[in-house]
Amino acid sequence: MNETHTVLLVFTAFVTFVLVELSWALAKLLPTKSTGSSTEKQDHLAEYGRAWCVQQAVPFADKLLGVSGAMDNRMLVPWQSAFSFDWAVRLPLIVLSAIWPSPSVLFVAHVANIASWACWMPAVWDHMVWAALLEIVFVLAVLGGGGSKVIADRFLKAARVLLIILYFSAAFWKLTTSWYDTYTSCAPVLLSELLSGLAPASVLPAGSMPANFLLKISPVFVAALEFAVPIALIANPPAGVLLALVFHQTINLMPMTYAGGFSLAMVTRLVMYVPGTLAAALKSSAPFIAPSAIVAAVAGIMVAVHDSLDSAACSFLALTFLYLRGMTRGGLIDAGSPQKKSSSEPILARCMLVAAVVLGIGYGFLAPIAGVMGMASSTMYGNLKQFGGTNHLLVPTGLLQGYYAESKDASWMTDAFGGGLLRVDFTNSSVLQQLAPADATSQLPKHARALRAGINASSSYYELYAARNYFGRSQDLENTALHNRGTNGPRMDDPPYAQPAYELRRVLKLARDRGESFKVVYTRLPASGSPGTFRDYTGVKITLEENPAAGTRTCTIGGAPCASDEVALQPPPPRWLTWMLHPYPMPLLDGVAAHPGADAVGSKVSPLPLSTKEVDKLHSVETASIASTTKNSTSRSAYSAASSVGSEFINEQIPRHQRDVAKIQSQMKSFVKGMVRGREMNVLSVDGQLRACTCSFDRKLRNYNIVISKETRSIPLSKFREVLQAVEPEDIATPLDELCATFVLDSGECLSFRFKDVPERENFAMCLQIIVDGHQ
């Protein structure tokens, strides 16, 4: 941790303090009412139970109403299935609990919920684990016996502590180098998305001082807000509830990453800190106008952002209204204040507190440190580097993967965590392409992308979490804003990505279960490093090809057959671990070498600096990388694109005297795709001998790679001076003829290649010269 990070942590602590003080000051304006005989009659267990039922009912309501719900709604087995546990068991129990919230009914309903959650693990959202842990605490409280009041007191004390720990864990995992780097941080992504929904470009232009200021302070502010919520809940529960309502409402305003499931899961449990408040809100004497005005205004904004309201949003707004109404009435808001422990407190209650602390710390902090949880842990949106070395400012991560990376023994731990790290360089598997890298950039609002460009933040956004959670759930995916789907053909624009060997074994099983014919090319990586070093690492490539229809499977390493213990040939990981662990792959993008841990977002940068005018034009097209030419030769006068580029933009860049624009575009696209895959060629030596080689570009057209006899040479395209054809240049010793093309490097070195005919030579030389000129 350097001085800059120390300053950022101090600043985060200061902003946290300010937010807590502001929430406390606001809470002091609310009338309070001491707990007394009237509060003793309140059934806090029933109040909690009915609030809990609201959250459970929302996914069912969305399905019945045909409403597109929040992206993180709890998953349901379709009711049309032969047997749906959700519709046949959970839903009746939810209805019964709402009508008759007795300890026994709530106990059975909570057990059913826990069982359902366990069946979906680990493809669940993190808030579902939070909810499951709280439900486990409730089950333990009921098993302790006693009436509703005793159970409620026992449960609420432990549950408050547990939820505070969970809130702290989510904030803690934001303390990473990549979170505080606006280039890679998820904070500007989320804030730009929020701002795009609240303030159009005419009000908050991209690149303006207010917009840039807000985005640049977003890592500190968001981390501080997440720390402030649990601190306020400890110091002053009503203040904490108000702050939590604001925090979760901002999440509900996200146009794309609308995590209404998380917000609703928490708002239904905030009553644990102000028990009696929801019941007080139902009294006729409670204020109506002020809470109604606030909620109506927020609802109007949500409709403007989302065009409609789903069940989660409506439920959140309704509960917000009840909280505001009950708290402004002065109804029991101090009933949830922490109480001093007495020596007469039952040992069971103390054990419940210990259990809550163990569950919270074990899941919230120790699981990511050990490396047994990735998805479903409290690290969401934290830009946390979960393997290959930590980027957290305070603690390590992925310890088990690091410890067993080089282990060769046959222990069960090596089988689970061994194998080291891999870089997936290419795959045409639709399953693997769906799961990673899951580029969701195009789904971000246009204004959000422009806002991020204003601070030179990364231009790509990857929803690895959603892609994995929705795998095999197309019926749910279609009803959300996210559509990260695989394709049947190869995609050449996907960046390489790093992941543990465990994850390759896991996803290969998924592809095999679907009977896919596929190809995967990967490279073993060092046990630790940054995304930049992983991206640039040169190693022997392993190629796996499978065709179930033909019954063939081939695995080669550097052209030779793989050993039987090669990762791609290993069986799937042990079931006990796959129940917990879904690691995030790490997209390896150009431009992130100085930003270690950019595992959630990254940049697809252009190989050329573009003018402001050109950047503005690029906002309206999808582009990966661009190369231009300024030479006079007809073989060099074109503007090309490495991936999909708007044709209007290309046409503006090609000189008017160029007659066959479409032909050049088609040639360039085919050329680049072929070179990214790798092209078999013949290099001509000084003695006139031809040697077979494989030549390729990296995906961003930065380097020209030549592989001869397992040895790789990578030459930056910026080092190419020109591409000559036929017998030019005449002053070198290499025997050239009409089928040759020679690359002249800025060092004076010449590399000559021979082609099968003149048209092939001309096409190759022209296309390569266009790329080379773009780097001049």
HUKA-V252738 format. One record per backbone hydrogen bond with DSSP energy under -1.0 kcal/mol. CO is the residue of the C=O (numbers start at 1). NH is the residue of the N-H. E is the energy in kcal/mol with one decimal. If there is no record, write none. Layout:
BEGIN
co=(CO:CO)
nh=(NH:NH)
e=(E:E)
END
This chain:
BEGIN
co=(2:3:4:5:6:7:8:9:10:11:12:13:14:15:16:17:18:19:20:21:22:23:24:26:27:36:39:42:43:44:45:46:47:48:49:50:51:52:53:54:57:58:59:60:61:62:62:70:78:84:85:85:86:89:90:91:92:93:94:95:96:100:102:103:104:105:106:107:108:109:110:111:112:113:114:115:116:117:120:122:125:126:127:128:129:130:131:132:133:134:135:136:137:138:139:142:147:148:149:150:151:152:153:154:155:156:157:158:159:160:161:162:163:164:165:166:167:168:169:171:172:174:175:176:181:181:183:186:187:188:189:190:191:192:193:194:195:200:200:205:208:209:210:211:212:213:217:218:219:220:221:222:223:224:225:227:228:229:230:231:232:236:237:238:239:240:241:242:243:244:245:246:247:248:251:256:257:258:258:259:260:261:262:263:264:266:269:270:274:276:277:280:283:288:289:290:291:292:293:294:295:296:297:298:299:300:301:302:303:310:311:312:313:314:315:316:317:318:319:320:321:322:323:324:325:326:330:332:334:342:346:347:348:349:350:351:352:353:354:355:356:357:358:359:360:361:361:362:365:366:367:367:368:369:370:374:379:388:391:398:399:400:411:412:413:414:420:421:422:423:424:426:429:430:431:432:438:440:441:445:446:447:448:449:450:452:452:453:461:463:464:465:466:470:473:473:474:476:477:483:496:497:498:499:500:501:502:503:504:505:506:507:508:509:510:511:512:518:519:520:521:521:522:523:530:531:532:541:542:543:544:545:546:547:547:552:554:555:556:557:560:563:566:567:574:575:577:577:582:586:589:592:597:600:602:611:612:613:614:617:618:625:627:633:636:640:646:647:648:650:650:655:660:661:662:663:664:665:666:667:668:669:670:671:672:673:674:675:679:681:682:683:685:689:691:693:694:695:696:698:702:704:705:706:707:708:711:713:715:716:717:719:722:724:725:737:739:740:741:742:743:744:744:745:749:751:752:753:757:758:759:760:761:762:763:764:765:766:767:768:769:770:772:773)
nh=(6:7:8:9:10:11:12:13:14:15:16:17:18:19:20:21:22:23:24:25:26:27:28:29:30:40:42:44:47:48:49:50:51:52:53:54:55:56:57:58:61:62:63:64:65:66:67:73:81:88:89:90:91:93:94:95:96:97:98:99:100:102:106:107:108:109:110:111:112:113:114:115:116:117:118:119:120:121:123:124:128:130:131:132:133:134:135:136:137:138:139:140:141:142:143:145:151:152:153:154:155:156:157:158:159:160:161:162:163:164:165:166:167:168:169:170:171:172:173:174:175:176:393:180:184:185:458:190:191:192:193:194:195:196:197:198:199:203:204:208:212:213:214:215:216:217:221:222:223:224:225:226:227:228:229:231:232:233:234:235:236:240:241:242:243:244:245:246:247:248:249:250:251:252:254:258:259:71:260:263:264:265:266:267:268:269:272:273:277:280:281:283:286:292:293:294:295:296:297:298:299:300:301:302:303:304:305:306:307:314:315:316:317:318:319:320:321:322:323:324:325:326:327:328:329:331:332:335:337:345:350:351:352:353:354:355:356:357:358:359:360:361:362:363:364:365:366:367:369:370:371:372:398:399:400:377:382:529:177:402:403:404:415:416:417:418:501:525:499:523:497:521:433:434:435:436:463:443:444:449:450:451:452:453:454:455:457:456:440:467:468:469:470:473:476:477:478:479:480:485:588:424:586:422:504:505:506:507:508:509:510:511:512:513:514:516:515:546:428:544:425:426:542:423:534:535:536:558:522:556:520:554:518:551:552:547:545:562:543:560:557:566:569:570:578:579:580:581:375:498:592:595:599:462:460:615:616:617:618:620:621:642:640:636:638:627:650:651:652:653:654:658:664:665:666:667:668:669:670:671:672:673:674:675:676:677:678:697:695:693:754:691:688:685:683:681:707:679:705:701:717:715:696:713:694:711:708:706:704:719:720:746:744:742:728:740:755:726:753:724:751:721:722:748:745:743:684:741:761:762:763:764:765:766:767:768:769:770:771:772:773:774:775:776)
e=(-2.0:-2.5:-2.2:-2.3:-2.3:-2.7:-2.4:-2.4:-2.3:-2.6:-2.4:-2.2:-2.2:-2.5:-2.4:-2.4:-2.5:-2.3:-2.4:-2.6:-2.2:-2.3:-1.7:-1.0:-1.4:-1.3:-1.2:-1.1:-2.0:-2.4:-2.7:-2.5:-1.8:-2.6:-1.9:-1.4:-1.3:-1.8:-2.0:-1.1:-2.3:-2.5:-1.9:-2.5:-2.4:-1.0:-2.2:-1.4:-1.9:-2.9:-2.1:-2.1:-2.8:-1.8:-2.4:-2.4:-2.5:-2.4:-2.0:-1.8:-3.1:-2.3:-2.6:-2.1:-2.0:-2.3:-2.5:-2.3:-2.3:-1.9:-2.4:-2.4:-2.2:-2.5:-2.5:-1.6:-1.2:-1.3:-1.4:-2.4:-1.4:-2.0:-2.5:-2.2:-2.7:-2.1:-2.3:-2.3:-2.0:-1.9:-2.4:-2.3:-2.2:-2.3:-2.3:-2.0:-2.6:-2.7:-2.4:-2.4:-3.0:-3.1:-1.7:-1.3:-3.2:-2.4:-1.3:-2.3:-2.7:-1.9:-2.1:-2.2:-2.5:-2.3:-2.3:-2.0:-1.7:-2.9:-1.9:-1.7:-1.7:-2.3:-2.7:-1.7:-1.2:-2.6:-1.9:-2.7:-2.9:-2.6:-1.8:-2.3:-3.3:-2.2:-1.0:-1.4:-3.5:-1.4:-2.7:-1.8:-2.8:-2.5:-2.3:-2.2:-2.4:-1.8:-2.7:-3.0:-1.8:-2.5:-2.6:-2.2:-1.8:-2.5:-1.6:-1.6:-2.8:-2.1:-1.6:-2.8:-3.0:-2.3:-2.6:-2.3:-2.4:-2.5:-2.4:-1.8:-2.6:-2.8:-1.8:-1.9:-1.2:-1.6:-1.5:-1.4:-1.1:-1.5:-1.1:-1.7:-2.4:-2.2:-1.8:-2.6:-2.0:-1.3:-1.7:-2.0:-2.0:-2.3:-1.8:-1.6:-1.5:-2.0:-2.6:-2.2:-2.4:-2.7:-2.1:-2.2:-2.7:-2.2:-1.8:-2.4:-2.3:-2.0:-1.9:-3.3:-2.6:-2.3:-2.5:-2.5:-2.5:-2.3:-2.5:-2.5:-2.3:-2.0:-2.8:-2.7:-2.5:-3.0:-2.7:-2.1:-1.0:-2.0:-1.3:-1.9:-1.3:-1.6:-1.5:-2.4:-2.2:-1.9:-2.2:-2.7:-2.3:-2.3:-2.7:-2.6:-2.5:-2.8:-2.6:-2.3:-2.6:-2.0:-2.3:-1.6:-1.3:-2.8:-2.1:-1.9:-1.9:-2.4:-2.4:-1.4:-2.2:-2.4:-2.6:-2.1:-2.5:-2.2:-2.0:-1.4:-3.1:-2.4:-2.5:-2.5:-2.2:-2.1:-1.3:-2.9:-2.4:-1.5:-1.7:-1.9:-2.2:-1.4:-1.7:-1.9:-2.0:-2.4:-1.9:-2.0:-1.4:-1.1:-2.6:-1.4:-3.1:-2.2:-1.9:-2.5:-2.4:-2.5:-1.3:-2.4:-2.1:-1.4:-1.5:-1.4:-2.9:-2.9:-2.9:-2.8:-1.3:-2.2:-2.0:-2.6:-2.3:-1.3:-1.2:-2.2:-2.6:-2.7:-1.0:-1.9:-1.6:-2.5:-1.5:-3.0:-2.3:-1.7:-3.4:-2.9:-2.6:-2.3:-2.1:-1.9:-2.5:-2.4:-2.6:-2.7:-1.6:-1.2:-1.9:-2.6:-2.7:-2.1:-2.9:-1.6:-3.5:-1.7:-1.7:-1.7:-2.0:-1.4:-1.6:-3.2:-2.7:-2.3:-1.2:-2.0:-3.0:-1.5:-2.0:-2.4:-2.2:-1.7:-2.0:-1.6:-1.4:-2.6:-2.8:-2.4:-1.4:-2.0:-1.9:-2.7:-1.6:-1.1:-1.3:-1.7:-2.0:-2.6:-2.4:-2.6:-2.7:-2.3:-2.2:-2.6:-2.8:-2.3:-2.3:-2.3:-2.4:-1.9:-1.8:-1.6:-2.8:-2.3:-2.2:-2.3:-1.9:-2.7:-2.6:-2.8:-2.5:-3.3:-3.4:-1.9:-2.7:-2.7:-2.1:-2.7:-2.0:-1.9:-2.7:-2.9:-3.2:-2.1:-1.2:-2.8:-2.7:-2.6:-1.5:-1.7:-2.7:-2.6:-2.6:-3.1:-2.2:-3.5:-1.4:-2.0:-3.0:-3.3:-3.0:-2.2:-1.9:-3.0:-2.5:-2.4:-2.8:-2.5:-2.4:-2.6:-2.3:-1.9:-1.9:-2.9:-3.0:-1.4:-1.7:-1.4)
END
